[in-house]
Amino acid sequence: MTRRLTLCALALVLGFSLAACGESKKPLDIVDWPYLEKSAALKVNGTELRGFVLKSEMHRRRGRNGLAVKQGEALAYLYPKTDEAPRLKFNNAPAASKLVFVNDAGKVVRVESVKPFSEARFPQTYRVEGARLVLQLTPEDFDKLKISDGAAIATEPDLIKASAEAEAEMATMYFVNERKDDQKPEDSPFVRLKVLDEPEDVARGMKDRPELKDGEGVLIPTGSTYASFWLKEVDGTCCACFVEYVQDRFRRSLVVGDIYENIKAEDARDLDRPIFSSAEKPMFLALFKGSDFFKKNNIEERCRISIGGMDFQPEKKLDYSSIDIHFGGKPLNTRLVRGETAIRNALLEAPALRDGKGYVLDFDDASFVALDFAGLSGDVELLFIGGDGTSSYSVAERRVVNGSSAPIKAGDVRHGRFAVVAARGFDTKAELKFPYSLRDLKPSLPAIAFYGEKDPVVTNRWPAGAKGKAHVELAITDAEQRRGLMYRTSLKPDHGMLFIYKSEQDELSYWMKNCKMDLSIAYVDRKGVIVKIHNRMKAPEPGTPDHKLDTYDSGTPARFAIEMEADWFEKKGIKVGDRVYIPAGYIAEEE
């Protein structure tokens, strides 16, 4: 059916937010929290130095970006024992220095050089597996100590032993409910968050992090757009909030946006998983273990936030045109392919792939896999990736196909949502390491949900007990709306099309020109309420002139139209007056 007629730069404040104020002669007290470090006597292999021992992420950040190491000094970064390599990320460096990475046996595992900002581009990031202590020294002191890879390092006091008491690489997010002259952020409710800014780490989120306890989690950048998240592969109960940046006449602050409590990973299929979205345009998502953190601490939306120990400078974004999938440690460089036409074109090109190159075909759900291999000139091996929503991914099925192979029909494949195509000769028999960037990839089409008129109104998540859920193609431009579902002969189960108008129209009217299948339509007003349903709009007989085509009107103002297969709404028990949850990013009206 087709539409016929329409009538009608980041500033983070670590500590209290800045406020304009009058002249004050009150002297500033020197305090230890959270910025200033105390030096201590330190010996490295018998040589005396003035040492700064940095055990918390707040102090390590201060060392990386605020303290220029001088001759006769050493910055000692201490890290607890974890499965992840500690990361030192320098956003600037006023002078050259040396980094000495030491493992828990007291052996030097690597030496790196940090160049000054006058000679290098920043940020500079260093990661070394197994490091528990990192010494930052001037080049002169490094040469004097005669340190090299594999050498033993002995310190007084014993910094390797002291590293057992070091804090993990986490920032502290304080929720400052009240503003008092003597109030410090550390007196407020807080959570501990690992700041994620590298693309694969962002995609990982809270997956495979069993060390996290209640009140611990991750802080993820959202890029100041309408954002969404799910809890795929995350165990236990979680809380979350989006973090927004606001600025008024006198003050700039980070504040709490949408709040979520007692949320869990649900359902096995990606298509069925609940998705939570922002009603505004946040800067970050704070996601952490816990159940009723916000309720228990009387934290509401717009509460001010202060973040201590946060080192954030976004690195490159995920590039789905270049994703490495590892087989036994050997990378296969792939490009993500979505959509029936693009997938077919990729298959036709697959026999010409060079060694080390491949494709990842995304079907959203394996039960929808339908492939015709006509025209394929050469053999192609398809590796269907199995996974039940846990961290276990493997090659569940292999198929070698060519131009004479029988088509794969919907329902023939039941393993996961991805198929990997590798260049001929690439060894795919070794153990598969499937990247987080693909594991966390949401379905290609946005999801909407229908719920009862008497149910609580929701704006940021799928409603509990929804009458029906659908994945919808979007028709936003005039050309997309005029074409609609013309010439389609079928739709995937629970799939349809959502027509979005810039603002509410006095009335919407559609017809079935060039449609090959019967459809149903629901008109929805700007508040998300269904105002009209036509359960069966019959496809016209071929050759029917335009003036004899039936029209289907909303009869009242509407902003959205939703097309599904015939009788879909009736089968789901959806009626006029019910509501539709549409993700916030798709419903913002133009001013």
N, C-alpha and C positions, 0 to 999 in steps of 0.2 A: 504494500500500500504506500501511497505517497501523499505528502502534504499538498492540499489543494488551495487553501485560502487561509490567510491569517488576518484577523481584524485587529486593526490596530498594530657604612663599614662598622663593624661590630665593636661595641664598647662594653666590656665587662667590668664590673666593679667588684673587686675582691674585698669584701668587708662591707661596711655601710655604704649606701648609695650617697652620691654627692648631692649636696643641697647648697643653694645660694644663701649666704649669711652676711651679716654686718661685720664690721671690724671688731676683732677680739684681741685682748692683750693677755689672755690666759695662756701660760706656757704649756708646751706639749710635753707630756710625760714620755720617757723612754720605756717601752714595754717589750716583753719577750714575744707576745702573741700578736700577729702570726708571722711577722716579717723578719725580725732580727735574730741572728744566730750568735751564739757565744763561742769564741775560739777556745781551744784546749791544747795542752801540750801533747804532741804526737811524735812518735818515732817510727820511721819506715826503714827497715833494715839497719837500725842503729843510728840513723841520721835524724836529728831533731828538726821538727818543723812546727809551724803554727797551724793547727788543724781546725777545720770546720766540719763537724760530723753531722750529716744530714740524714735523718732516719724517716722523716715523714714526706709525703709527696709535696706538701706545702713548702717545706724547707728545701727539698731537692729542686723544685721549680725555681725557688729563689737562687739557688746555687747555679743552675743552668743559665739563667737569664738576667741575674742581677748582681752577681759577685764576680769581679774580675780577679782571677787568681794572680797573686804576686809572688816574686821570688822569696823563698823561705816559707811559703804557705802550701797547704794542700787542702783541696775540697774532697771529702770522703763521702761518696754516695753509697748508702747501705740499702740492700734489698732483701726481703724475706725469700725463702725457698719456694718457688712456684714452677709450674709447668711452662710458663711463658718466659721468653727472654726479656729482661728489663730493657726499657727504652729510655735513652737520653736524647731529647730533642731540643736543640739550641736554636732559638729564634734570633739570636745575635751573639757576637763574641767580640769584645773590644780588643782582645789581644790573642796571639797564638798560644795554644796549650797542648798538652799531651793527656790522653785518656788511657789509663791502665786498668784492664778488666781482670779481676781476680776471682777464681772459683772457690768453692767451700773447702778445698784442700790447700788453699793458700798458694796456688800456682797461677802465674800470668797466662791467660788464655788468648789475649789479644792486646795490641797497642794501636791506638788510633791518634791521628793528628787533627786538631780543631784549628781551622784557619780563621783569622780575624775577618770582620765584616768588610774590610777594605780589599780583601783578596778572594772572597767566596760569596756565593749566593746562599741565602737562608730560606727556610729552615734546613739545618743539617741534623740528620737522625742516625743514631747508632744503636744497634741491637746485637747482643752477644749471648748465645745460649750458655746457661750455667753460671753466669756472673752473679756474685753475691756482694762484691765490693768493687767500686770504680773510683780510682784515685785520679783527680785532675791536678796536674802539676805544670809549672812553667817548663819550657824546653830546657832551660839551664839546670833546673833541679832534676829533671828526668835524666839528663846526661850524667849528672853528678852521681845519681843513684845506680847508674849502669843497669837499667832494667831492660829485659828482653823477653820475648815469648818463651814460655816454659820455665822461667825463673821463679824461684820461691820468694814470696813476700811475707815478711814478719812485721807486725805492727804492735806498738805498745801505746795504749791498751789494745787488746785483741779485737780488731774490728770485724773479723769474720764471725767470732762468737757473738759480738754485739748485733750483727745483722739479723740474728734470730728474733730480735725485738723490734726490727724495723717494720714500718707500716707498708701495706701493699700500695701499688700505684693507683691511688684513688683520691679524688677531690672530695671535699666535704660540702654538701649543700645544706645550708641552714634556712629554716623557714621562720622569718622574723615577724611574729604576729603583732607585736607592739613596738612603738618607737619611744624609748626612754633615754635620757642623757647617759645613764650609767649602764645601759644594756649592751652587752657584747653578743655577737652572733653565736659564740660557743655556749651561751646560756639558752639558746633556742633549740627546738626539735631539729634533728638533722638526720641525713642519710649519707652513706659513703658510696661514691659512684666512680667507676672507671670511665675516664673520658675517652671516647672513641672518635677518631677523625680519619683513620686510614680506611679506604673503601672496603676491603675485605673484612676488616675488624667491625665496621659499621654493620655489614651484612651478617656477621656472626652474632652481634647483639649479646644476648644472654645464653646463647647455645653453648653447650659443652663447658660450662663454668660451675662445676660442682662445689667449688670452694666458697661460693657466695652464701652468706648467711642472711638472716632477716635484717632488713635495713641496709643491705648492700646490693648494688646493681650497676647499671651502666647509664651514661649520659651520651645521647646520640644527637648529632646536628641534624636539623630538618631543612635548613636552607631558606627559612622565612617564606615557605609556601604552605598551602594546605597539606597537612601531613597525615599519615595513617600508619598503624602498626598492627601486628598480630603476635601471638605467643607460640608460634610454631617451634616445636622441639624444646620448649622451656618447661621444666618440671616445677611442680608446686604452685602455690598461690602468690600472686604478684600485686603490687600497686604501681601506679604510674601517674604522671602529670606532664602536660606540655608546659614549656617555659616560654614566656613571651617577654619581649623588650618593650617598655613603655617610657615615654618622656613627656613630662608636663613642663610648666613654665620654669620651675625651680629645680627639678630633680629628674634623673634618669635611673631607671631601676629594671631589674628582672623580677617578674611576678609569675605566680601560678596561673596557668590556663585551665583547660579541661582536666578534671580529676577522675581517676579510675581506681576502684578498690575491689579486692576479692575476685580478681580475674584469673582465669586459668586457660591453658591450652585445651582446646576442644576439637572433636571430630578428627577423622583420619584423612579425608580428602581435602586438598587445598581449597577446592571450590566451596567447601562447607565451613571453613574455619571463620570464626568471628573476627571482624576487622574493626578497629577502633580508630576514629579520625578526629582531627581538630576542627573546631568551629571557627577559629581564627587562623592567623598565620604565625605559628610559633617559631622560635629559634632552636629549641632543643626539646628532646623527649627524655625525661627521667623515668627509668624503668627499674624497679628493684623488688627484691623478695619481701613479702609481708602480706598482711590481710587487711587490717583496718587502721593503717598508720595515720591517715588524714583525719578520720573521725575521732580517733583516740586523742590526737593532739590539737583538735579544734582548728584545723587548717582548712580554709576555704579558698575559692578562686579569688584572685587578685592579691593574695598574701605576698608580701615582699620576700625575695630570695636573695641570699648572699652566698657566694661560692668561694671557698678557700682552697688553694692548691690546684687551681685549674690552669692548665696550659693548653690552649686551643688555638690552632691555626689550621684551617681545613686544607687537606692535601687533595690530590686529584680525585675526581669522581669516578665511580665505576664505569668502565668502558665495556659494554656488552659486545662490542665488535672484536674484543681481544680478551678472552678468558682462558686461563690455563687449567686443564684438567690433568691430573697426574695419574699415570699408570706405573706403579712400582718406582715412583720417583722421577720418571721421565715425563716431561710436560707435553701435552697435546694442546696446541694453541687453537682455540675454536672461536667461532662467531655465533652468537645467538640468533636463531631464526624463528619468527612467530608469524602466524597467519597462513591460511591454506595455500595461497598463491606463492608466497615467499618460500614456504617449505617445498613445494613442488619444484620451483626453480633451483633451490639448493640441491635437491636430489639429482636433477639433470646435470648439474655442474660437478657433482661429487666425484665421478671417475677421474676428473682432471686435477684433483687436490694434490698438492705437493707433500712430501714427507714432513711430518710434524704439524700439519694443518688439519682442521676439521670443522664440523658444524655441530651445534646443539639444537635439535628440533624440539620446540616447546609446544605441547598439545593441550596445555591446561589440565587435562585429565586423560589417562590412558584409554578410558572407554570411548573417547571421541576420536581415536586414531583411525583415519581413513586415508589410505594412500594408493594411488594408481601409478604403476611403474612404466606405463607405456612411453616409449621414446627414450628410455634410459639406455645409453650406449656403454655398457661395461658393468662389471659387478660392483655392488656397493654393500658394505656390511653395516647393518643397523644394530646398535647396542642399546637395548631398552633398559633404562636405569630403574631399578626397584628401590623403593623406600616407603615405609609406612608412617612417615612423619616423625621418626626418631632420627638419631644421628647415624644410623646404619644405612649406607647406600652401596649398592653393588650392581653388577651387570646381571640382570635377572633373565634376560633372553637375548639371543643373538639370531639375526636373520641375514642371510646373504641374498640379495635380490638383484635382478637385472630386468631388461626390457620384456622378457617373456614370463616373468613371475606373476602369479595371480595377485590381484589387488588385496590389500588389507582392508577389511571392513570394520566399521564401528563394533566394538565388543570383542574382536579377535585378540587384542592385546590388553593385558590387565596389570601391567607393571609400571607404576609411577606415571610421570607426566613428561619425561624427557627421553629422547633417543639421540645417541651420539653417533656421528658419522666421521670415521677416521680415514686419512689417506691410505691408499693401498700400501701394504708392507709395514705399517706402524703396529707395534706389538701392543695389543690391548688385553693380553691374557694376565698381566700382572695385577696386583692389588690396586683397586680404584680408590683415589682420594678425590671426592666430589667437593667442589669449592662452595663456601658459604654464599657467595654471590648468586649461585643458582639455587641452592637449597632454600634461600629466603625469598626468592623471586615470587611475587604475588601473581595471581592469574592475570592474563592480558586484558580482560574485560572487567570493568568495575561491577561491584555487586550492589544490588538494592534489595530491600526487604519490605514486606507488607505486614501490617499488624492492625489489631482491632481499634475501633474508634474510642473505646473506653480504656484502652491500655495507656500507661504513662508515655508521654511524648518523649522521643529520643532524638538527639541531634548529632551524637558523636559515636554511636556504636550500633551494631545490629540489634534489633529488639529481641528480648527473650521471648520464646514461644511464638516466633513469627509464623503467620499463616502460610507464607511462601517466600522463597528467595529466588532471585534471578540474576544472571549475568547478562549485561546489556551492551550492545554496540551503541555508540553515541552519535546522534545526528544533531549537529550544532549549527553548521553553516547552512545557508539557503539551499545550496546544491545538494548537500547530504539529506536535508529534510524533503526536498522534492523527489529524490530518488527513493528514499525510505527502504522498504523491503521488496521493491520491484524485482521481478524475475526469479526470486527465490522459490525453490520447490520444497524446501524443508528447513527446519530449525533444529539445533541441538536441544536436548531436553533442558527445560528451564532457562532457555536463552531467548533474548528478544532484542528490542531496540528502544532506546530512550531518546525522545526528542526534547531538546532544551531550548527555551526561548529566553532572550535577554531580560525580559520582564513579563509580567502577567498580561495576557491578551484578553480583550473583551470576550472573544469566543474563538475556538479552534474548530476547523472543519477539514475532514480528510475524505479521500475516496480510494478506490481499489484499482486505479488504472495500472495496467501492465503487471498486475499481481497474478501469480500462478498457484497460490495456495490460500485457503481461508485463514483469516486472522481474527484476533480480538484486540480491543484497545481500551485503555483506561485513561481518562483525562484527570489531571491532578492540578490543584490550585497552588499558589505560591507558599502556602503553609504546609503543603504535603498531604492535603486531604483529597481523597478521590471524589470527584464531583459527577462523573458519568462513566459508565462502562457499556460498551457494545461487545457482547460475548461472541458473536459470530458475524463477521463481515465476509460475504461470499466473494470469491474470485470471479470476475466477469467472464463470460464466454468470449473466446477469441473474436476480435473484430467488432466488439461492442463499441459504438460511437461514444465520444465523451459526454454528449448531452443526455445519454441514457444511463450513465453510471450513477449508482446510489452514492449519497454523501452521508457522513456520520459526524454529527456535530457534538460539541461539548455542552451546548445549551446554556452555558454560564461561563464566567471568566476562568481561565486556566493558563498555567505556565508550562506544564509538562504533558507529554503524551507518551504512553508506554504501550508498545505493540508486542504481543506474544502470539503463540499458536492459538488456533480457534478453541474457545471454551476454557482456556487456561485459568482465567480468573474464577469462573464458576466452579471448576474442579477443585480449586484451592479454598473455596469458601470465602473469597474476597468480594466485598460489596461496596456500594457507594457509602461514603462516610468513614471507611477505613483509611488508615494513613500509610504513607510510604516513607521509608528511610532512604534518603539519597545522600551519599557522602558530601560533606560541606563544600569541597572544592568544586563541585559541579552545580551548586545552587546559588552561589553569590550573584546577586542581581547587579546590573550596571546602574550607576547613579544617573 
